[in-house]
Amino acid sequence: MQTFVGLAQPLYSGMPASAVHGTAEIWTEHPFPEDHVDGCRIAVTHVNQAVHVGTHVDAPRHFYPGGKTVDEYALDRFVRPAVTVGLPLDGPVAVSAADLRESLGDVEPGDFVLLSFGYGERFGDPEYFLHPYLTRDAAELLVALGVSGVGMDTLTPELPGSLREPGFDFPAHQTLLGADVLVFENLGPGLARIEGTRSTVSAMPLPIAADGSLVAAYAVLDGEA
């Protein structure tokens, strides 16, 4: 028997987001007024947000002007075997290559590596913005292992924005995206359910010529999770 575990956060107005990405606005016209030009009595929901708000994927174009956009990838880049690592941490704790090496287990080239910091349940809370992050050497280790994508249940793999000094160079993004490793951010609380497992994870984006996309993320396991 297969078990499906959702890995995405819900979409709603005012979701947590970096200042540069702006505020998500989602609203529904329900129903249209009777005197609407088409005479339609229907509900229509509108979504106005950056592609980097909510559960999403970063493509190399996000940091590299000549990098790939989401639509340039074959679909199998978004459906991969995945290893999910439980690293319960609290606050802006640096995760180094040594920390990862102790926890990763058997990672194979082409895998997704998903990092469960315990922040999926904090989405929408003030402390969500003060989260663990990857050091440059941690990102370099993941590249050396040949992983296809790296995901986490936090806003970003980087040092939280409020703690960055001028000239911050986004070492995790630069290292991962520069090596064509996709980055999945804001994974949901379902990630905690699959800690310590190998699963198949689908994080399918929209077919959009852009530097990122919202994804419908879920895991498929054999047996119960």
Stockholm file with secondary structure:
# STOCKHOLM 1.0

chainA/1-225         MQTFVGLAQPLYSGMPASAVHGTAEIWTEHPFPEDHVDGCRIAVTHVNQAVHVGTHVDAPRHFYPGGKTVDEYALDRFVRPAVTVGLPLDGPVAVSAADLRESLGDVEPGDFVLLSFGYGERFGDPEYFLHPYLTRDAAELLVALGVSGVGMDTLTPELPGSLREPGFDFPAHQTLLGADVLVFENLGPGLARIEGTRSTVSAMPLPIAADGSLVAAYAVLDGEA
#=GR chainA/1-225 SS CEEEEECBCCCCTTCCCCGGGCCCEEEEECSCCTTCTTCCCCCEEEEECCTTSSSEEECGGGTCTTSCCGGGSCGGGGEEEEEEEECCCCSSCEECHHHHHHHCCSCCTTCEEEEECSCGGGTTSGGGGSCCEECHHHHHHHHHTTCSEEEESSSCSSSCGGGCCTTCCCHHHHHHHHTTCEEEESBCGGGGGGTTCEEEEEEEECSCSSSEEEEEEEEEEESCC
#=GC SS_cons         CEEEEECBCCCCTTCCCCGGGCCCEEEEECSCCTTCTTCCCCCEEEEECCTTSSSEEECGGGTCTTSCCGGGSCGGGGEEEEEEEECCCCSSCEECHHHHHHHCCSCCTTCEEEEECSCGGGTTSGGGGSCCEECHHHHHHHHHTTCSEEEESSSCSSSCGGGCCTTCCCHHHHHHHHTTCEEEESBCGGGGGGTTCEEEEEEEECSCSSSEEEEEEEEEEESCC
//
